[in-house]
Amino acid sequence: MALRLGDTVPNFTQASSQGDIDFYSWAGDSWVVLFSHPADFTPVCTTELGEVARLQPEFQKRGVKTIALSVDSAESHAGWIKDIDETQKVTVNYPILADPDKKVSDLYDMIHPNSLQNLTVRTVFIIDPNKKLRLTITYPASTGRNFDELLRVIDSLQLTDNYSVATPVNWKDGGDCVIVPSIKDPEELKQKFPKGYEVVKPYLRMTPQPNK
């Protein structure tokens, strides 16, 4: 059954390029980006894994762990990682799950037979510290993922979890936010948004980002 936003993601124990991983224990209290790949030694995915290695300081700054998955073996991953490090000028220092038995792929509904037969599609899962699924995006095999966008979504999720705001179209960290419609009391508005706010429409009120 497909995972839906807000669902608790299933735990698993699986081999990886860094040894066996119990997912819940490995994740701990961190946010997690889990992203799948059709197979090792694929060109688009090689560039993606390199980019995630390059962006590790940005993920770490946000308290996020990254973990990839491919249906090939840990031994195959080791050879692929050498190619990624060489061609992308990085060091892949996060795990790649080895899923030849497709246990994790099936748990997370990564097999879409009409798209890639028995290979995993290229899906991203953002999982919060409570093991709740907060975002999922599935890309076609021909289109490389935009990890800057995933960082933007993580910024939004972490902000909106702690403040009574939502983020508008094309928002980036530091930009104005939308006050959630459920807050209507003037005193509560004054207390929660001391920087003030603009009433564009009764249902559309903009305020500077509260934590900046």
Salt bridges, closest charged atoms under 4 A:
ASP40 OD2 - HIS77 ND1 2.71
GLU48 OE1 - HIS37 ND1 3.72
GLU48 OE2 - ARG122 NH2 2.23
GLU48 OE1 - ARG145 NH2 2.85
GLU51 OE1 - ARG54 NE 3.11
GLU58 OE1 - LYS61 NZ 3.20
GLU58 OE1 - ARG62 NH1 2.85
ASP128 OD2 - ARG134 NH1 3.14
GLU149 OE1 - ARG152 NE 2.73
ASP155 OD1 - ARG62 NE 2.65
ASP161 OD1 - ARG134 NH2 2.80
ASP173 OD2 - LYS212 NZ 3.07
GLU188 OE2 - LYS192 NZ 3.31
